[in-house]
């Protein structure tokens, strides 16, 4: 039922050249005869990615797209401080009122956005998100889907501090997702206005004559598993092992594999695409939010989240 899967390794880079270099897309497509093709490509800005996806959806509505940035903020920030009841409303407010670039600017008044070196105390995590208050910088899905994947059950409560996934409030430093997320909200709005469904805020509609493309938030570390993604030799060894074990990887072209070995961004895009394609049937029946907070904060899709029986 799902004919195309697109896994995008996103970037919050402000310059067009950086976006074209760091935004990678893996594209898995199955034609009417059951023939599968996989592409891995870069070279587009954020705006060009939006236009390209809309064009792909017109050709193949039964399409699932995964992005590796946070689709919202913690509920207390969205609901209590900005007075909106859902993530899509929050995107509209952030874009309409220009909050995103204001929060990202040097010397911004809101000191909760942190991590940029050389901006005074904005370079360190604020006290509001430290110690016993560390959970305030995370969404429920960050704890549910991300920490669970990294910390054994017996140690989870004791080891939150220092091992947490990156917070959407972090806008600088290694692994920060805040910049990419704030610059991803306009994309989500544009895609939704073009008819895309964004899970979990919208239910999937991938079947029938009026099928609509689906967008999900993903976390690349859950897709790749344990691997030193920043190391070219580790990436090559990972892909070689996959080729030996899985026919889908063995069928990949030499060019696709070469690009994935050469770039961490390309590697993340390819592996995420392959994981999503393998589980494509489950996207048709993704579950409704099991926590009311997910309608405000979003819910990270993970390989084990499935609508399959």
ChimeraX attribute file (.defattr): number of C-alpha atoms within 10 A of each C-alpha:
attribute: neighborCount
match mode: 1-to-1
recipient: residues
	/A:1	14
	/A:2	22
	/A:3	19
	/A:4	25
	/A:5	27
	/A:6	28
	/A:7	30
	/A:8	29
	/A:9	27
	/A:10	26
	/A:11	25
	/A:12	21
	/A:13	18
	/A:14	13
	/A:15	9
	/A:16	14
	/A:17	12
	/A:18	15
	/A:19	20
	/A:20	19
	/A:21	18
	/A:22	22
	/A:23	23
	/A:24	28
	/A:25	29
	/A:26	28
	/A:27	21
	/A:28	22
	/A:29	20
	/A:30	16
	/A:31	11
	/A:32	8
	/A:33	6
	/A:34	9
	/A:35	8
	/A:36	15
	/A:37	14
	/A:38	21
	/A:39	17
	/A:40	24
	/A:41	19
	/A:42	19
	/A:43	16
	/A:44	21
	/A:45	22
	/A:46	21
	/A:47	14
	/A:48	12
	/A:49	20
	/A:50	18
	/A:51	17
	/A:52	12
	/A:53	19
	/A:54	19
	/A:55	12
	/A:56	16
	/A:57	21
	/A:58	13
	/A:59	10
	/A:60	19
	/A:61	24
	/A:62	24
	/A:63	27
	/A:64	30
	/A:65	23
	/A:66	26
	/A:67	26
	/A:68	25
	/A:69	28
	/A:70	26
	/A:71	26
	/A:72	27
	/A:73	24
	/A:74	24
	/A:75	25
	/A:76	16
	/A:77	17
	/A:78	20
	/A:79	17
	/A:80	11
	/A:81	9
	/A:82	14
	/A:83	13
	/A:84	17
	/A:85	16
	/A:86	19
	/A:87	23
	/A:88	22
	/A:89	15
	/A:90	23
	/A:91	24
	/A:92	15
	/A:93	16
	/A:94	19
	/A:95	16
	/A:96	11
	/A:97	11
	/A:98	11
	/A:99	14
	/A:100	21
	/A:101	15
	/A:102	14
	/A:103	22
	/A:104	21
	/A:105	15
	/A:106	14
	/A:107	12
	/A:108	15
	/A:109	10
	/A:110	12
	/A:111	16
	/A:112	19
	/A:113	24
	/A:114	27
	/A:115	21
	/A:116	19
	/A:117	13
	/A:118	9
	/A:119	14
	/A:120	11
	/A:121	13
	/A:122	22
	/A:123	18
	/A:124	18
	/A:125	18
	/A:126	15
	/A:127	11
	/A:128	14
	/A:129	16
	/A:130	14
	/A:131	11
	/A:132	11
	/A:133	11
	/A:134	18
	/A:135	19
	/A:136	16
	/A:137	23
	/A:138	20
	/A:139	23
	/A:140	21
	/A:141	19
	/A:142	24
	/A:143	16
	/A:144	12
	/A:145	19
	/A:146	19
	/A:147	18
	/A:148	12
	/A:149	14
	/A:150	16
	/A:151	16
	/A:152	11
	/A:153	11
	/A:154	8
	/A:155	9
	/A:156	15
	/A:157	10
	/A:158	9
	/A:159	13
	/A:160	17
	/A:161	15
	/A:162	9
	/A:163	11
	/A:164	18
	/A:165	18
	/A:166	18
	/A:167	24
	/A:168	25
	/A:169	25
	/A:170	24
	/A:171	27
	/A:172	19
	/A:173	14
	/A:174	9
	/A:175	11
	/A:176	21
	/A:177	23
	/A:178	27
	/A:179	24
	/A:180	19
	/A:181	25
	/A:182	27
	/A:183	21
	/A:184	24
	/A:185	23
	/A:186	20
	/A:187	18
	/A:188	21
	/A:189	17
	/A:190	15
	/A:191	20
	/A:192	17
	/A:193	10
	/A:194	17
	/A:195	15
	/A:196	26
	/A:197	23
	/A:198	23
	/A:199	24
	/A:200	24
	/A:201	19
	/A:202	16
	/A:203	16
	/A:204	24
	/A:205	19
	/A:206	22
	/A:207	15
	/A:208	9
	/A:209	8
	/A:210	9
	/A:211	19
	/A:212	22
	/A:213	29
	/A:214	28
	/A:215	24
	/A:216	24
	/A:217	21
	/A:218	25
	/A:219	22
	/A:220	23
	/A:221	18
	/A:222	18
	/A:223	18
	/A:224	18
	/A:225	12
	/A:226	10
	/A:227	12
	/A:228	13
	/A:229	20
	/A:230	13
	/A:231	13
	/A:232	16
	/A:233	13
	/A:234	14
	/A:235	22
	/A:236	18
	/A:237	13
	/A:238	17
	/A:239	20
	/A:240	14
	/A:241	13
	/A:242	15
	/A:243	16
	/A:244	10
	/A:245	11
	/A:246	10
	/A:247	10
	/A:248	14
	/A:249	18
	/A:250	16
	/A:251	12
	/A:252	15
	/A:253	13
	/A:254	10
	/A:255	11
	/A:256	17
	/A:257	22
	/A:258	15
	/A:259	17
	/A:260	25
	/A:261	22
	/A:262	16
	/A:263	19
	/A:264	20
	/A:265	23
	/A:266	27
	/A:267	30
	/A:268	26
	/A:269	29
	/A:270	30
	/A:271	22
	/A:272	30
	/A:273	30
	/A:274	22
	/A:275	18
	/A:276	25
	/A:277	24
	/A:278	13
	/A:279	17
	/A:280	19
	/A:281	15
	/A:282	19
	/A:283	26
	/A:284	20
	/A:285	16
	/A:286	18
	/A:287	16
	/A:288	15
	/A:289	16
	/A:290	10
	/A:291	13
	/A:292	10
	/A:293	18
	/A:294	23
	/A:295	21
	/A:296	27
	/A:297	30
	/A:298	30
	/A:299	27
	/A:300	26
	/A:301	23
	/A:302	20
	/A:303	16
	/A:304	10
	/A:305	14
	/A:306	17
	/A:307	14
	/A:308	13
	/A:309	5
